[in-house]
């Protein structure tokens, strides 16, 4: 059971009588930020972004999903926000490939009053996918993405998937990849309009599929 805390961007998750603090997102992008710099520091990598929507009502230590990766704000102004990344986050996500001037999808952790327009997203990236095809079809756009082979079991047609932090519906799945359809609005307000064939995107699979796998593994 998940209980959201009033006026705070977090939730208590209760399982077997034990409560744990958890941040959740919806996969509905609030804005695209622009990478100012991504540089190695003494103990971490410092990511600096230009942004002016997610900085509103932000508090130090709040979580923000950056291309679907849950990061902690360590400094911010009205027009800029900074994060520290571990080497593991840099290695396992696509953020490392986004250079200065690049666009990233941003979403603040949800509040109890947030409309649940997407699906529950944890901000824990499961891996990356390779864009194999981008095709305009009529007024819409068709993407085909190849994930790690051992992760295809979590993807079902008409199921949910998070691509660079965006909550999307799987249109079709085959033995090696899956496809999604995007309306022009999604292309316009996210970073997907900047993507090309061969680019990598962060993927987070549906939490329900992972929970079901764990239950039946016992």
Backbone torsions as a table, in degrees:
resi	resn	phi	psi	omega
1	UNK	NA	140.0	179.5
2	UNK	-117.6	128.5	179.6
3	UNK	-118.9	125.5	-178.9
4	UNK	-90.5	140.3	-177.9
5	UNK	-88.4	129.2	-177.8
6	UNK	-59.3	129.7	175.3
7	UNK	68.0	12.0	177.2
8	UNK	-127.8	147.9	-177.1
9	UNK	-90.8	62.7	179.9
10	UNK	-160.4	173.5	-179.7
11	UNK	-147.2	154.2	170.9
12	UNK	-97.9	126.7	176.4
13	UNK	-103.6	122.2	-176.7
14	UNK	-108.6	123.5	-180.0
15	UNK	-143.7	126.7	-179.9
16	UNK	55.7	35.1	177.2
17	UNK	81.3	-0.7	-179.2
18	UNK	-108.0	138.3	-178.8
19	UNK	-106.5	136.8	175.8
20	UNK	-133.3	147.2	-178.7
21	UNK	-82.7	133.9	-175.5
22	UNK	-144.0	138.8	175.3
23	UNK	-98.0	139.2	179.7
24	UNK	-131.0	154.9	176.7
25	UNK	-129.7	174.1	-179.6
26	UNK	-111.6	-17.3	-174.9
27	UNK	83.3	8.9	174.9
28	UNK	-98.8	111.7	-172.4
29	UNK	-71.4	132.4	180.0
30	UNK	-88.7	-34.5	176.3
31	UNK	-166.3	165.1	170.1
32	UNK	-103.0	124.7	176.8
33	UNK	-92.3	164.5	179.4
34	UNK	-114.4	130.1	179.4
35	UNK	-69.0	122.6	175.1
36	UNK	-89.9	-46.3	178.2
37	UNK	-160.6	157.1	175.6
38	UNK	-145.8	97.7	-169.0
39	UNK	-129.2	149.0	179.2
40	UNK	-75.5	132.6	175.3
41	UNK	-109.3	-174.7	-178.6
42	UNK	-62.7	-41.3	-174.6
43	UNK	-120.3	0.8	-176.7
44	UNK	-165.6	-176.7	172.3
45	UNK	-108.1	129.7	-178.1
46	UNK	-99.8	119.9	178.1
47	UNK	-104.3	122.9	179.2
48	UNK	-115.7	126.1	-177.7
49	UNK	-122.3	145.1	168.4
50	UNK	-88.8	125.6	-178.6
51	UNK	-159.5	150.9	179.8
52	UNK	-137.0	2.4	177.0
53	UNK	-102.3	-52.0	-177.0
54	UNK	-70.5	-13.6	177.7
55	UNK	-77.6	-15.3	179.3
56	UNK	-70.5	132.5	179.1
57	UNK	63.1	12.9	-179.9
58	UNK	-76.8	145.2	175.2
59	UNK	-120.4	153.1	178.4
60	UNK	-57.6	131.3	-179.1
61	UNK	90.6	-4.7	176.7
62	UNK	-66.8	155.1	179.0
63	UNK	-95.7	139.9	176.1
64	UNK	-133.8	134.0	175.5
65	UNK	-83.6	121.6	178.5
66	UNK	-113.0	109.1	-171.5
67	UNK	51.6	36.5	176.1
68	UNK	86.7	-2.1	-179.5
69	UNK	-100.0	120.5	-178.2
70	UNK	-71.5	116.7	-179.3
71	UNK	-125.8	155.2	-178.0
72	UNK	-101.3	128.4	178.7
73	UNK	-71.3	122.0	-179.6
74	UNK	-106.9	-13.3	175.7
75	UNK	-165.2	148.0	177.7
76	UNK	-164.0	156.5	170.2
77	UNK	-128.1	-171.8	178.3
78	UNK	-65.6	-23.2	-173.2
79	UNK	-122.1	5.2	-175.7
80	UNK	-152.6	149.1	-179.9
81	UNK	-141.8	144.1	-175.7
82	UNK	-126.6	146.2	-179.8
83	UNK	-136.7	150.5	170.7
84	UNK	-106.1	129.8	179.9
85	UNK	-114.4	139.6	171.8
86	UNK	-75.6	159.3	177.9
87	UNK	-58.8	-32.8	179.6
88	UNK	-64.1	-42.8	178.0
89	UNK	-64.1	-39.4	178.4
90	UNK	-63.5	-39.7	-176.0
91	UNK	-75.0	-35.6	-171.0
92	UNK	-95.4	-3.9	-179.1
93	UNK	-123.5	170.2	-177.9
94	UNK	-84.8	-0.7	-176.5
95	UNK	-60.9	-33.1	-179.1
96	UNK	-59.4	-26.7	-176.3
97	UNK	-87.4	-5.8	-178.9
98	UNK	-94.3	109.4	-177.8
99	UNK	-90.1	179.3	177.5
100	UNK	-52.4	133.3	-177.2
101	UNK	91.5	-13.1	179.6
102	UNK	-73.0	156.5	-177.5
103	UNK	-100.5	138.9	176.4
104	UNK	-130.4	147.4	178.4
105	UNK	-83.1	135.6	-176.5
106	UNK	-125.9	139.5	174.6
107	UNK	-150.0	129.8	173.2
108	UNK	-75.3	153.7	176.2
109	UNK	-60.1	149.0	-172.7
110	UNK	-76.0	154.2	174.1
111	UNK	-104.9	166.4	176.9
112	UNK	-59.4	-25.9	-178.3
113	UNK	-89.2	-2.6	-177.2
114	UNK	-69.4	134.2	173.2
115	UNK	-68.5	132.2	-178.9
116	UNK	-88.8	76.7	-175.1
117	UNK	-84.5	-20.0	-179.2
118	UNK	-107.5	-118.7	172.6
119	UNK	-145.7	168.0	-178.2
120	UNK	-65.8	122.4	-179.0
121	UNK	-122.7	131.2	-176.0
122	UNK	-87.0	-23.6	-175.3
123	UNK	84.1	9.5	176.6
124	UNK	-101.7	103.8	-175.6
125	UNK	-67.1	129.9	-179.4
126	UNK	-86.8	-19.0	-177.9
127	UNK	162.2	-173.2	-180.0
128	UNK	-115.2	156.7	175.2
129	UNK	-123.8	150.7	-179.8
130	UNK	-100.6	125.4	178.2
131	UNK	-73.7	117.1	-178.7
132	UNK	-98.1	-25.3	-178.2
133	UNK	-153.6	140.3	170.2
134	UNK	-134.3	114.5	-175.1
135	UNK	-133.5	124.1	170.0
136	UNK	-71.6	126.9	178.6
137	UNK	-128.5	103.7	-172.9
138	UNK	66.3	-127.4	178.7
139	UNK	-91.8	-7.0	-175.7
140	UNK	-105.6	179.6	-178.2
141	UNK	-131.1	136.9	-178.3
142	UNK	-109.5	125.4	176.3
143	UNK	-117.4	136.8	169.2
144	UNK	-117.6	130.1	-173.9
145	UNK	-128.2	134.8	179.3
146	UNK	-104.5	112.6	177.0
147	UNK	-89.0	-179.8	171.2
148	UNK	-60.4	140.4	-174.1
149	UNK	-57.7	-36.3	-176.8
150	UNK	-77.4	-3.7	179.8
151	UNK	-100.6	-8.1	-178.8
152	UNK	-60.8	-24.9	-178.8
153	UNK	-63.6	-19.3	-179.8
154	UNK	-88.7	-2.8	-173.5
155	UNK	-110.7	126.7	178.1
156	UNK	-130.5	150.8	177.1
157	UNK	-59.9	133.7	-178.4
158	UNK	73.9	4.1	176.2
159	UNK	-84.7	176.9	-179.0
160	UNK	-95.2	147.1	172.0
161	UNK	-149.7	149.5	178.8
162	UNK	-108.5	120.9	-179.3
163	UNK	-116.4	113.6	-175.1
164	UNK	50.4	39.2	177.2
165	UNK	86.0	-1.7	-176.9
166	UNK	-96.9	127.2	176.1
167	UNK	-75.4	117.4	-176.5
168	UNK	-133.5	161.6	178.2
169	UNK	-103.0	131.5	178.6
170	UNK	-72.7	126.2	-179.5
171	UNK	-86.5	-39.6	-179.3
172	UNK	-159.3	156.6	179.6
173	UNK	-136.2	137.4	172.2
174	UNK	-123.4	-160.4	-173.6
175	UNK	-73.6	-16.0	-176.2
176	UNK	-130.0	-15.0	-172.7
177	UNK	-153.2	176.6	175.0
178	UNK	-136.2	162.6	-178.0
179	UNK	-125.0	147.8	174.3
180	UNK	-132.2	151.1	174.4
181	UNK	-110.9	138.7	-179.8
182	UNK	-122.9	136.2	173.9
183	UNK	-81.5	160.0	-178.5
184	UNK	-55.2	-35.8	-179.3
185	UNK	-60.3	-44.3	-179.9
186	UNK	-64.1	-40.9	177.4
187	UNK	-61.8	-37.4	-174.4
188	UNK	-74.2	-40.8	-171.1
189	UNK	-96.8	2.1	176.4
190	UNK	-121.7	-179.6	-179.2
191	UNK	-83.4	0.3	-175.1
192	UNK	-66.0	-23.0	177.8
193	UNK	-70.1	-12.3	178.5
194	UNK	-94.1	-6.7	-173.2
195	UNK	-80.5	153.0	177.1
196	UNK	-132.0	160.1	174.9
197	UNK	-57.2	133.4	-177.6
198	UNK	99.8	-15.3	176.5
199	UNK	-73.3	156.0	176.2
200	UNK	-107.8	145.5	179.4
201	UNK	-127.5	151.7	175.5
202	UNK	-76.2	139.4	179.4
203	UNK	-124.5	135.0	168.8
204	UNK	-126.3	125.2	-176.8
205	UNK	-87.2	162.1	-175.6
206	UNK	-58.8	129.3	-179.8
207	UNK	-58.7	-36.9	-177.6
208	UNK	-60.9	-42.7	-179.5
209	UNK	-61.1	-39.1	-179.0
210	UNK	-71.3	-37.0	177.0
211	UNK	-65.9	-42.7	179.7
212	UNK	-62.0	-41.8	177.9
213	UNK	-59.7	-42.6	-178.9
214	UNK	-66.2	-41.0	-179.8
215	UNK	-61.8	-46.3	-175.8
216	UNK	-77.7	-13.3	177.7
217	UNK	-78.3	-16.4	-178.5
218	UNK	-79.0	NA	NA
